[in-house]
Amino acid sequence: MSDSETSKPRSNKSKRRSLLKWIKRSLWIAAALGLLAMIVVAFLPKPVLVDVVEVERGALRVTVDEDGRSRVSDRYVLSAPLTGNLGRIELDPGDDVGEGEVIARLVPLARPLMDAQSRAEAEARVAAAAAQLRQARASVERGRAALAFADTQVGRQRQLMARGTVAQVALDRAELEHRSRREEVTSAEFGVRVAAHQLEMARTALGRFDDGANAGEQMEVTSPIEGQVLRLLQESAGVVQAGTPLVELGDPSHLEIAVDVLTSDAVQITPGQRVIVERWGGDSLEGHVRLIEPSAFTRTSALGVEEQRINVVIDLDSPRDEWRRLGDGYRVETQIVIWEADDALKVPANAVFRHDGGWAVYAIVDGVARLTSVETGRRNGLEVEVIGGLEEGARLVAHPSDQVSDGVPVEGR
């Protein structure tokens, strides 16, 4: 065999060995690179799992939420006009009574002595009752004048609204004023009937001192209003003193709701604001604020903290049929709407936090948390209005923990 023929197998073997050597080296290099990549990946920071919320547009409502109690707006406590033997009152709470209907009967005791002091006291009661009646009638006249003016204003605002020269809010305000004045007239007329009844009772009591008084007569105590018996304050027969409360009367169709709120919340409440009444045993009801009482009081909270609170009086706007089952003294929950918008840019309150004297959020940009300052507006317990710093659709970190900071990778759960 020639030298050329023997050199060819050796050359092929050498090439195979060289190729195998390079393959082994490549495999070792690839394994090393893979191991290095695994080590690098292992030491890279892992994204923090977070809850994600979005900036969106929608309705936002800011309310003052407090418990309240329903009550008959105009009530009257019928009292004994003079000392005597009271017969048993044959009425029960909830019974209907008409104006002038006999509620109780008094049989006089031994005829009182005709002394000057007793007569003077009886005459003074008559004079006071007459003065109250005149005052009540004056209140009715003032109320009717205010109602007439409010009626004129509503008509004028409706004409301007039809021409498009005033906003809807002006007409709504005029209609609210008209409704309030009508309710004031109704209450004032109730006061006239009560004052007239008191005057009649005082004159009847004064007549007991006249020489012609019959020892066997009885005195009938009548109802000054048409309504229902709310409470029996003196049910059993027996001797009662003049002025002893006998029966509490009222008209359940004229209900109002009294809510005591913190004085810090009361400064944001104005008459006419919308009120939502819930959890009274039926569907939600609509109402409005009629009055914020002028004097506050101190009440101790369940935690033993003294709080300054004030009563807010609410009138119901929903039809009577919707709250017919609501009675006097019922517990309700109210939401007094102090501000609301239908198209507000808002975020959940759990995404906003204090930062450098202002407010900030962690916005998620390309999988990374970015500290972003925002300008906020109105807020309630769940949502915050965004005035500047964010756009609709932006994704935010909710409940950011200590692991979240500016520049940290994050991933939604």
Residue pairs with C-beta under 8 A, 6 or more apart in sequence:
45 408
45 409
46 409
47 367
47 409
47 410
47 411
48 369
48 401
48 403
48 404
48 408
48 409
48 410
48 411
49 410
49 411
49 412
49 413
50 364
50 369
50 397
50 398
50 399
50 400
50 401
50 404
50 410
50 411
50 412
50 413
51 397
51 398
51 399
51 412
51 413
52 364
52 395
52 396
52 397
52 398
52 412
52 413
53 347
53 348
53 350
53 351
53 395
53 396
53 398
54 393
54 394
54 395
54 396
55 345
55 346
55 347
55 386
55 390
55 391
55 392
55 393
55 394
55 396
56 345
56 346
56 347
56 392
56 393
57 343
57 344
57 345
57 346
57 392
58 342
58 343
58 344
58 346
59 340
59 341
59 342
59 343
59 344
60 340
60 341
60 344
60 346
60 378
60 380
60 383
60 385
61 335
61 337
61 339
61 340
61 380
62 337
62 338
62 339
62 340
62 378
62 379
62 380
63 276
63 335
63 336
63 337
63 338
63 380
64 261
64 265
64 268
64 269
64 335
64 336
64 338
65 333
65 334
65 335
65 336
66 259
66 260
66 261
66 265
66 333
66 334
66 336
67 259
67 331
67 332
67 333
67 334
68 257
68 258
68 259
68 260
68 277
68 314
68 331
68 332
68 333
68 334
69 257
69 258
69 259
69 329
69 330
69 331
69 332
70 255
70 256
70 257
70 280
70 326
70 327
70 328
70 329
70 330
70 332
71 255
71 256
71 257
71 258
71 328
71 329
72 230
72 250
72 251
72 252
72 254
72 255
72 256
72 328
73 187
73 254
73 255
73 256
74 186
74 187
74 190
74 191
74 225
74 250
74 251
74 254
75 230
75 248
75 249
75 250
76 194
76 224
76 225
76 248
76 249
76 250
77 233
77 245
77 246
77 247
77 248
77 249
78 103
78 104
78 221
78 223
78 224
78 245
78 246
78 247
78 248
78 249
79 242
79 243
79 244
79 245
79 246
80 86
80 104
80 106
80 221
80 234
80 240
80 241
80 242
80 243
80 244
80 246
81 106
81 201
81 202
81 204
81 205
81 219
81 221
81 242
82 106
82 108
82 205
82 208
82 219
82 242
83 109
83 239
83 240
83 241
83 242
84 106
84 107
84 108
84 109
84 219
84 239
84 240
85 106
85 107
85 108
85 109
85 237
85 238
85 239
85 240
86 104
86 105
86 106
86 234
86 237
86 238
86 239
86 240
86 246
87 104
87 105
87 106
87 107
87 237
88 235
88 236
88 237
89 103
89 104
89 232
89 234
89 235
89 246
89 247
91 97
91 103
91 229
91 232
91 247
92 229
92 232
93 229
93 230
93 231
93 232
94 228
94 229
95 228
95 229
96 227
96 228
97 103
97 223
97 225
97 226
97 227
97 228
97 229
97 249
98 223
98 226
99 193
99 223
99 224
99 225
99 226
100 222
100 223
101 222
101 223
102 220
102 221
102 222
102 223
103 221
103 222
103 223
103 246
103 247
103 249
104 220
104 221
104 246
104 247
105 218
105 219
105 220
105 221
106 218
106 219
106 220
106 221
106 240
107 218
107 219
108 208
108 213
108 215
108 217
108 218
108 219
109 239
111 208
111 213
111 215
112 118
112 208
112 209
114 209
118 209
119 206
119 209
122 202
122 205
122 206
122 208
122 209
123 206
125 202
125 205
125 206
126 199
126 202
126 203
126 206
128 202
129 195
129 198
129 199
129 201
129 202
129 203
130 199
132 195
132 198
132 199
133 192
133 195
133 196
133 198
133 199
135 195
136 188
136 191
136 192
136 194
136 195
137 192
139 188
139 191
139 192
140 185
140 188
140 189
140 191
140 192
142 188
143 181
143 184
143 185
143 188
144 185
146 181
146 184
147 178
147 181
147 182
147 184
147 185
149 181
150 174
150 177
150 178
150 180
150 181
150 182
151 178
153 174
153 177
153 178
154 171
154 174
154 175
154 177
154 178
156 174
157 166
157 170
157 171
157 174
158 171
160 166
160 170
161 168
161 170
161 171
173 272
176 272
176 288
180 271
180 290
183 290
183 315
186 254
190 225
193 224
193 225
194 224
194 225
196 224
197 222
197 224
198 224
201 221
204 219
205 242
207 213
208 219
221 246
223 249
224 249
225 249
225 250
225 251
226 251
227 249
227 250
227 251
227 252
228 249
228 250
228 251
228 252
229 247
229 248
229 249
230 248
230 249
230 250
230 328
231 247
231 248
232 246
232 247
233 245
233 246
233 247
233 248
234 240
234 244
234 245
234 246
234 247
240 246
250 328
252 327
252 328
253 320
255 316
255 323
255 326
255 328
256 290
256 313
256 314
256 315
256 316
257 275
257 277
257 287
257 313
257 314
257 316
257 332
257 334
258 311
258 312
258 313
258 314
259 311
259 312
259 314
259 334
259 336
260 297
260 299
260 309
260 310
260 311
260 312
261 269
261 309
261 310
261 312
261 336
262 307
262 308
262 309
263 296
263 308
263 309
263 310
266 292
266 296
266 310
266 312
268 338
269 289
269 292
269 312
269 336
269 338
270 289
270 292
271 288
271 289
271 290
271 291
271 292
272 288
272 289
273 288
273 289
273 336
273 337
273 338
274 286
274 287
274 288
274 336
274 337
274 340
275 286
275 287
275 288
275 289
275 314
275 334
275 335
275 336
275 337
276 284
276 285
276 286
276 287
276 334
276 335
276 337
277 284
277 285
277 286
277 287
277 314
277 316
277 332
277 333
277 334
278 284
278 285
278 332
278 333
278 334
278 335
279 332
279 333
280 323
280 326
280 330
280 331
280 332
280 333
281 325
281 326
281 330
282 322
282 323
282 325
282 326
283 322
285 316
285 317
285 318
285 322
285 323
286 316
286 317
286 318
287 314
287 315
287 316
287 317
287 318
287 334
288 314
288 315
288 317
289 312
289 313
289 314
289 336
290 313
290 314
290 315
291 312
291 313
292 310
292 311
292 312
292 313
293 310
293 311
293 312
293 313
295 310
296 308
296 309
296 310
297 308
297 309
297 310
298 306
298 307
298 308
298 309
299 306
299 307
299 309
300 306
300 307
301 307
312 336
314 334
314 336
316 323
326 332
339 378
341 378
341 385
344 377
344 378
344 385
345 385
345 386
345 387
345 390
345 392
346 383
346 384
346 385
346 386
347 361
347 383
347 384
347 386
347 390
347 396
348 382
348 383
348 384
348 398
349 379
349 380
349 381
349 382
349 383
349 384
350 398
350 399
351 361
351 362
351 396
351 397
351 398
351 399
351 400
352 359
352 360
352 361
352 374
352 376
352 384
353 359
353 360
353 361
353 400
354 360
355 371
355 373
356 373
358 373
358 374
358 375
359 373
359 374
359 375
359 376
360 371
360 372
360 373
360 374
361 372
361 374
361 390
361 396
361 397
362 369
362 370
362 371
362 372
362 396
362 397
362 400
362 404
362 406
362 410
363 369
363 370
363 372
363 390
363 394
363 395
363 396
363 397
364 370
364 395
364 396
364 397
364 410
364 412
367 409
367 410
367 411
368 407
368 408
368 409
368 410
369 397
369 400
369 404
369 405
369 406
369 407
369 408
369 409
369 410
370 406
370 407
371 405
371 406
372 389
372 390
373 389
374 386
374 388
374 389
374 390
375 386
375 387
375 388
375 389
376 384
376 385
376 386
376 387
377 384
377 385
377 386
377 387
378 384
378 385
379 385
390 396
395 412
397 404
397 410
404 410
